[in-house]
Amino acid sequence: MQRRPSEARSKTTTEGAPPLGRYHDVGGRRLLLHRSGSGSPAVVFLAGGGTVGLDYLNVQERAAEFTTSVLYDRAGTGWSDRARLPRSSAEVTDELRELLHTAGVPAPYLLVGHSLGGFYARHYAQRFPDEVAGLLLLDPAHEDYNAYMPQQLVEIWNAWDPDQALPDELPDELIQLYRGMFAQEMADWPAEIREPLIEYHVSLEGLKAGAQEASNVDRLNDELRQAGMPDVPLIVLTAVGIDSFKRAVSHGTPESLLHEEIEGKRRLYTALAESVSRGENRLIDDAGHVTITFRRPDAVLQAIRDLLGR
């Protein structure tokens, strides 16, 4: 990746200046956005819960070689200003729309949504179909996800309380575990990007923001069900590997259940792709849910190219 100087200098959700990007005022909040490249449709990356825009820099920069490419931090996450979390999908998609207009990024957009970002990408396309050229969903959240999962696994998830799971002070062994996993995935990233990202991911603030943002999942599910699925060109990338991040958050969960979850994902995302006229589900067998863009940027870039070609 190219090394670039910081373009913004204001203190926000994290301590210190963001390593890359510019601030734009949206509804009285400063939101961090990084834009590069030129051309249309613009590719816009929507981060997953617990991740931030710069986590997608490796694919965002390569997409900028052939079109406009944008990543950003939602309010309350990363280097954007604080906001009370959780928020509705309508709030998040309204915010993104205003941000893109304020930053002078014209529609149409190819939205690349990872995990929770997949919720928001779909809802944006449902609400503003004339502005969306296509959707690339990376292991996306889905309102029917639990219906495709083994009941034992759903019960484990339902018993998890994020408020109790995150103490007021993180154990050093947990910090070092996460630091090591992110350092491994970002080993060849420029240090001025890698180190601030890792510090965010091992901070209590970063972990809490990720948990809080997804804590209203039932409401998000209802919003998506009411809106329906837009008939736009769609590719889903399904991660069918089990990476170190998955094993860390699934400690104590039987291996068989982790494989049943993968099979459930495959069936769900295949059904999602088949619900539109130009949909496809592609299996990525050497990456997990968190590491799909770290380990397989080639698959993400190929899907972007394919969708732009349609």
Order of alpha helices (4+ residues) and beta strands (2+ residues): beta-beta-beta-alpha-beta-alpha-beta-alpha-beta-alpha-alpha-alpha-alpha-alpha-alpha-beta-alpha-alpha-beta-alpha-alpha
